Amino acid sequence: MALLLEHQFRALPADRHVETRAFLEAASYLPPFFDCLGPTVFAPIKSDILANITKIKAVYDTNPGRFRTLQQILEVEKEMHGSQWPKVGATLALMWLRRVLRFVQVFLQSLLDGEKDEHNPNLIRVNVTKAYELTLKPSHSWWLQQLFKAALFAAPYRSDFLKALSKGREVKEEECLEKVKKFLINFSATVDVLYELYHKTNADLDDRV
């Protein structure tokens, strides 16, 4: 679990606003997480993460003071883009990025909750499938959905995945899961705030379908 704990998301302040720079820095360390699941099959998701981080950072860099928080980005872009919002700019990139973050959240929480295939308890297909169906599948094309089905058969064993999270060190499962729990505290709080933000501002395209 050292892979994720080295670059944790910050605890939210009292106003629950997410600082853009700190958020992007933490998110930029997530791609190696998908290498633990399968570097080849999950390559498209890794690429999406990096591309969306780049788009958000490009907007942030134009005026760090004006875009200090993710909340400010949505507020300013709504005024800037008018009727095109939220289908443009950093708002759209963040919408896609938060879906991947939710995937990580649901997947890790499923592991933490002890959800397993009773016939093959050392497989993580149950956990990955749950996370995918609840987060990414609704917005993926048929082709991407088929690609994910193939990914399930290439998913590592539970023990190998936890070892990969610990950067190859042999660790007890209980110890690793305790670190997963620690990581999820700030991470889940941030992801939940992002979903609340998009719902509150009517920026979530899923809600507009």
Secondary structure, 3 states (H helix, E strand, C coil): CHHHHCCCCCCCCCCCCCEHHHHHHHHCCCHHHHHHHCCCCCHHHHHHHHHHHHHHHHHHHHCCCCCCEHHHHHHHHHHHHHHHCCCCHHHHHHHHHHHHHHHHHHHHHHHHCCCCCCCCCCECHHHHHHHHHHHCHHHCCHHHHHHHHHHHHHCCEHHHHHHHHCCCCCCCHHHHHHHHHHHHHHHHHHHHHHHHHHHHCCCCHHHHC
